[in-house]
Amino acid sequence: MRNLKKWGPPFLLILPSLILIGVFVYGLIIVNFNTSLTDAHTAATSSGNAPTNYTGFSNYVELLSSDAFLFSLRNLLIFTLVFLCGTLLIGFVWAWLLDKPIKGEGIFRSIFLFPMAVSFVASGVVWKWLLSPIEGETATGLNRLFQMVGLDFLQNPWWSDVSVGIVAITIPAIWQLSGYIMALFLAGFRGIPDELREAARVDGASEWQLYKSIIFPQLSPVALSAIIIIGHMSLKSFDLIMSIANQSVYSTKVPAIDMYVFKTTYDYANSAAVGSILLVIVAVLVIPYLIHDTRQRRK
């Protein structure tokens, strides 16, 4: 009875949220997974006008044996790696420079963080012009700039290149998120006590030894958080890719684009299967972080 009085009011307070999350998050995940196990590949079956049958994991098998879907997974992996490395490197360098006593730090910080205030759709419209694949005399965007300064050899097809076109899409993504990673690392730098750095210098540590033994270990939780955030945001690149290219461009195809294409052609079963695969990828990224975070809190 005492426990009921203690936990009852807080539980009743969060009960509506638990119900809503249970129905609209986990409930819909179950519905999505259930749909992925059926043969709802046509408008009739997807709308309920024709019966559907359970086909087990055949949709997953077909997707994972399809060259087109494997190309999408390859693009997603390349996009994630380049996006992750680019934002971590640029964000760390910016934070390292701002951690030095420089004039106008607030102005630089605002400039670096400004891209975050722009939506992926808005920046995608601008970057679509900048990364125009047209080359030669009629070139626009960066290709036109290269032509004007006599660097024609730098002109390239950008995102329309089938082999490395997805790398071009990471340029606006890195531009937009590097400021956020800079803010994370700068907070990490500012959280290291000056006494700790001075003590290491008094003990004769060089700058490299200071960073290797003191600063980098202190920044490792920040780096882990940044990796998780950027890793899962790479899976949300749908709006940026759709703004620069579109769903019909093969070179920039990722699983999220496949899911949209399947859904708009009433192939609900394959669309749900792609969604479940993306959910598993997110879980692989996030669950280790949650376990690590829980262990850190218990220490």
Disulfide bonds with the S-S distance in Angstrom:
none
